[in-house]
Amino acid sequence: MVDAPAPRPSVELFSDALPLSVKQREVLDVLQTFPHGARSAELAEKLGMHVNTARGHLDELVSRGAVRVATTQSEGRGRPSLVFQVRVPDNRAVVNEYVSLVEVLTSALAGTGSLTPEILEQARQLGRDWARRMNEEGRTPANEADILQQLYIKLRDMGFDPTVARPADASDGLGQLSLHSCPFVTEGKPRPSAFICALHEGFLQEATGSGPGRESGPVFLTLLPYADNGACVVRVNQEDGATPEG
């Protein structure tokens, strides 16, 4: 028996993944303000352009997979109208949906009791497993500067808006990054669970080759939630140290 094919990856529909011109993106943005789609004449009026120009841009968006065409019965006895509908997902909605899902799953894993050191270590291990599943096993960093560069790129791409800094007590060789945003801070939920923070710590340790069990690793990484006046801190130590309990 042959397995049925799965739907295409949603990421292929993200606007950043589509080869669109500046004007096409403008047309797409305006079309997204019509929840149920729009006729070319409606879109042209909103954009302040000729209907034929708007239709040309819409046809290009259809050919690039950003827009689909549906038909709707016109009033009276006229021909059916063409309605153009956006296929590109709302990134904010996607993030909020999956943040909520992760919170439900982590709540089930953490249970209803206190977050003991054992539970937080379980979260870090899940983070390491997550990194391995994502093929993010990190190469062993050569030095502190190397791991800070790895971390900056990874955290930037994950949406944490990092900046690299060296604390005032840098005599012991510490370096650190401050994280000025978090994908898990959403409207009405100003702080994620410490379980999620520990999970991210384990992910970053594995992704940069700086976690426990690295025989030749010259650095050790810890994540300190809310440690920098509204920002979280990822601290890099030159020697293995005890992992904080959250």
C-alpha positions in Angstrom: 0.0 0.0 0.0 1.4 3.4 -1.0 1.2 6.2 1.6 -0.8 9.2 0.5 1.3 12.3 0.0 1.3 14.9 2.7 0.4 18.6 2.2 3.2 20.9 1.2 5.2 22.7 3.9 3.5 25.9 5.1 6.8 27.6 5.2 6.8 27.7 1.4 3.9 30.0 1.6 5.5 32.6 3.9 5.9 35.8 2.0 9.6 36.0 2.6 10.0 32.7 0.7 8.2 33.9 -2.4 10.1 35.7 -5.2 8.0 38.9 -5.2 8.8 42.4 -6.4 8.2 45.5 -4.2 5.0 46.3 -6.1 3.7 42.7 -5.9 4.3 42.7 -2.1 2.3 45.9 -1.9 -0.6 44.4 -3.8 -0.4 41.3 -1.6 -0.4 43.3 1.6 -3.6 45.2 0.5 -5.3 42.0 -0.6 -4.7 40.6 2.9 -7.0 43.4 4.2 -9.9 41.6 2.4 -10.5 38.5 4.7 -12.7 36.8 2.1 -10.9 37.9 -1.0 -11.5 40.7 -3.4 -12.3 41.3 -7.1 -9.7 43.0 -9.2 -11.9 46.1 -9.4 -12.2 46.3 -5.6 -8.4 45.9 -5.2 -7.7 48.5 -7.9 -9.9 51.0 -6.1 -8.1 50.4 -2.8 -4.7 50.8 -4.5 -5.6 53.7 -6.6 -4.6 52.1 -9.9 -6.2 51.1 -13.1 -8.1 47.8 -12.9 -6.0 46.3 -15.7 -2.8 47.1 -13.8 -4.2 45.5 -10.7 -5.3 42.4 -12.6 -1.8 42.1 -14.1 -0.2 42.1 -10.6 -2.8 39.6 -9.4 -2.1 37.3 -12.3 1.6 37.4 -11.3 0.8 36.6 -7.7 -1.3 33.7 -8.8 1.6 32.3 -10.9 3.9 32.6 -7.9 1.5 30.7 -5.6 0.8 33.6 -3.3 -2.8 34.0 -4.4 -5.6 31.7 -5.6 -8.6 32.5 -7.7 -12.2 31.5 -6.8 -15.4 32.1 -8.6 -18.5 33.6 -7.0 -21.9 33.9 -8.5 -22.6 37.5 -9.5 -26.0 39.1 -8.7 -28.5 38.8 -11.5 -27.8 36.8 -14.7 -24.2 38.0 -15.3 -21.2 35.8 -15.6 -19.6 34.6 -12.3 -17.0 37.0 -10.8 -13.4 36.1 -10.1 -12.4 36.6 -6.5 -8.7 36.7 -5.5 -7.7 35.2 -2.1 -4.4 35.4 -0.3 -2.7 32.0 0.4 0.1 33.5 2.5 -0.4 32.8 6.2 -0.5 35.5 8.9 2.8 35.1 10.7 1.5 36.5 14.0 -1.3 34.0 14.0 1.1 31.1 13.2 3.4 32.2 16.1 0.5 32.5 18.6 -1.0 29.2 17.6 2.2 27.3 18.1 3.3 29.1 21.2 0.0 28.1 22.7 0.5 24.5 21.6 4.0 24.3 23.0 2.7 25.7 26.3 0.1 23.1 26.5 2.6 20.3 25.8 5.2 21.6 28.3 2.5 22.0 31.0 1.6 18.3 30.4 5.3 17.4 30.7 6.1 19.6 33.7 2.9 18.5 35.6 1.1 20.7 38.1 3.7 20.6 40.9 6.8 22.9 41.4 9.5 22.9 38.9 12.2 21.0 40.7 15.8 20.8 39.5 15.0 17.3 38.2 12.2 18.6 36.1 14.2 21.5 34.7 17.0 19.1 33.8 14.5 17.0 32.0 13.5 20.1 30.0 17.2 20.8 29.1 17.5 17.2 27.9 14.4 17.7 25.8 16.1 20.8 24.4 19.2 18.8 23.5 17.0 16.2 21.8 15.2 18.9 19.9 18.5 20.3 18.6 19.6 16.8 17.4 16.2 16.4 15.7 16.8 19.7 13.9 20.3 18.5 12.9 21.7 21.3 15.0 24.5 19.3 16.7 27.1 22.0 17.1 30.7 21.8 16.2 33.0 22.3 19.2 33.8 26.0 19.4 37.4 27.0 19.2 37.2 29.8 21.7 34.8 32.2 23.4 34.6 34.5 20.4 33.6 31.6 18.2 30.8 30.5 20.4 29.5 34.0 20.8 29.3 34.3 17.0 27.5 30.9 16.7 25.0 32.0 19.4 24.4 35.4 17.9 23.4 33.9 14.5 21.3 31.2 16.0 19.5 33.4 18.4 18.9 36.1 15.8 17.4 33.5 13.4 15.2 32.2 16.2 13.7 35.6 16.9 15.5 36.6 20.2 17.0 39.9 19.0 20.4 39.3 20.7 23.2 41.7 21.4 26.7 40.6 22.4 28.2 42.2 25.5 31.0 41.6 28.0 30.0 42.1 31.6 31.9 44.3 34.0 33.4 41.3 35.8 35.0 39.9 32.7 38.3 39.0 34.4 37.2 35.4 34.6 36.8 35.3 30.8 33.0 35.5 30.7 31.1 36.7 27.6 27.3 37.0 27.2 24.4 37.9 24.9 21.4 39.8 26.0 18.1 38.6 24.4 15.8 41.5 23.9 12.8 39.6 22.5 11.3 36.2 22.9 8.9 34.2 20.7 7.2 32.9 23.8 6.2 36.3 25.1 2.8 37.0 23.6 -0.1 39.3 24.3 -1.5 38.5 27.7 1.4 36.2 28.6 4.3 38.3 29.6 6.5 35.5 30.8 7.0 32.0 29.5 7.3 29.0 31.9 10.8 28.3 33.4 10.4 24.9 31.8 10.5 26.6 28.3 13.5 28.6 29.3 15.3 25.4 30.4 14.3 23.7 27.2 15.9 26.6 25.2 19.0 26.3 27.3 19.4 22.7 26.4 18.8 23.4 22.7 21.5 26.1 22.7 24.0 24.0 24.5 23.6 21.2 22.0 23.4 23.5 19.0 26.8 25.1 19.9 28.5 22.0 21.3 28.8 23.7 24.7 26.7 21.4 26.9 27.5 18.7 29.4 29.3 15.7 28.0 31.5 17.6 25.6 34.9 16.2 26.4 36.9 18.9 24.5 34.6 21.9 24.8 36.4 24.9 26.2 33.2 26.8 27.2 30.0 26.2 29.0 26.7 27.9 28.4 23.9 28.9 30.8 20.7 30.8 30.2 19.6 33.3 32.9 16.0 34.4 32.5 15.2 38.1 33.0 18.7 38.9 34.2 19.3 42.1 32.3 16.6 44.7 32.9 13.9 43.2 30.7 16.2 41.0 28.7 17.3 37.4 29.3 21.0 36.6 29.3 23.0 33.7 27.7 26.3 33.6 29.5 29.4 31.8 28.3 31.9 30.6 30.8 35.4 29.4 30.0 35.1 26.4 32.3 32.2 23.9 33.0 30.0 25.3 35.7 26.9 24.2 37.6 23.7 24.8 35.6 21.3 27.1 37.4 18.0 25.8 38.5 16.0 28.4 36.5 
